[in-house]
Amino acid sequence: MDSASVSGTSRRGLLGAACVVSGCALCAMAGAPVVKYLAPQKGKALKGPQNVAASEEIPDGGSKLFVLGSLYALVVRTAGKLAAVNATCTHAGCIIEWDGKAGIIKCNCHGAQFETSGRKISGPAKDQAPLEVREAEGRIILDLK
């Protein structure tokens, strides 16, 4: 009788358990970025003007996502004008993004679509909160209330 039989655990059982544990660890490592993207982190709320980027960082038809404390802000430039909205979807809290080809803001979680003003076009969400955005001296500034 060998020692593995005496303790009640076979080598095959140990190998199976090791595979399950390493598989779970691999899934957790692969899933962590997805969870971080879908569930915004809470931080300190910022107030006042926030100098977020150089004007050339957002070309016409482009966008950029900013994390400002507890606020995720999406800034879009269309037809030479800037627009900004709270980037946390009002339906399920996912992060919304700009679809430059379609010319809309969308949430990939449940298909909600928004105008650059934040007004809902379709989907289960409510309107997105617009944010005040302006350009001054070649910089993009978000004015947070």
N, C-alpha and C positions, 0 to 999 in steps of 0.2 A: 504494500500500500504506500503510495507516494504522499507527500505533504499536501498537494493540491486536493486530493480526495479526502483527506482528513479534515481540512478546514471547510469543505463543502463548496468550494469555488474552483471551477475548472479553468484551465488556461483559455479555452474557447470563450467562456463566460466573461473573463477579464478583458479579453480582446474585444468582445462585443460591446462591453460597457465603455471601453476606451474609445471605440468608434463613435458611439452615441454622444459621448461628452465632447469629443473633438468636432463632430458634426454640428452640435448645438453652438459651440463657440464660434465656428465658422459662420453660421447663420446670423449670430448676434453681431459679429464684426461687419458682415455685409449689410445687415439691416439698419445699423446705427445711423449711417448718413441719410437713409430714407426717412427714418423717424425724426431726425433733426430737421430735415427739410419740411416735413409735413406738420410738425409741432413746434412752432416758434418758441424760442427761449424767452423767459421773462427777465427783464432787467430794469434798471432805473429809468423812469420816464424823463426824457429831456424836454426842455422848454426853450423858447426863443429862437433866434436865427441860427441855423446850422449850415455852415459852409461845407457842402458835401462833395463837390467835384469841380474840375475845370470845365468850362463850357464845351470845349472840343471833345470831351469824353462821351458826350451823348450826341451823335450826329443826327441829322434829320432822318426820321424813320426808325431811330434806335431807342433804347431804353437802358436803364440801370437800376438795380435793386440796392437799397441802402439799409443797413441795420443801425438804428439810432436808439440805443438803450433798449427799451421794450417795444419800440416801433419799427416795423418793417415798412419802408416806403418805396414805391415804384415811381420813377420819374421817366416820362416818355416825351420825345420831341417829334411832333408831326406838323408839317407845313410851316416849319420854323418856329413853332410855339411850344413852350413847355407846359406839361400838365403833370400833376402828381396826385397819387392816391395812397391810402393806407393799403399795404400789400397783403394784409391778413384777411382772407376771404370771410365774409360775414356769415357764410353758411356753416362751414365745418372747421374754420381756422387754418386751412391750407394756405400756402403762399401762391398768390396769383402772378401771372407773367404776361408780357407783351407779345402778341403775335403780329409781327410787322407785316407779314404777307396779307393777313386778313384785315389788318388795321384795327384790331380790337385787343382788349385786355381779357384774359381768360383764366379760369381755374381748372386745372386738369383733374382735380379730385371728382367733381360732379358735373363738369361741363358748363358752369356758369360763364356768361360773357358780359363784358362791360364796355361802355364808351370810355374815352380817355378822361371824361369828367367824373367818372365813377358811377354814372347811371347804369342800372342793370338793363341789358338787352334781352337776356334769356337765362333760364336756369333757376335753381332753388334758392340762390342767395338774394340778399337785399342789396341796395345800392352800396357801393364802396364809399367811404368817407374821403372827400377830396382834401388835399393839403395845399397850402399856399406855397407857391414856388416862384422864384424870380431869378434873373441874372443881373449881376453887378460886377463890373470890372473883370469880365472874363471868367466869373465863377458862378456856379449854380448854388442857390441858397434856399433851403427849406425853412419857412417860418412856422415853428411848432407852437401851438397854443397850450 
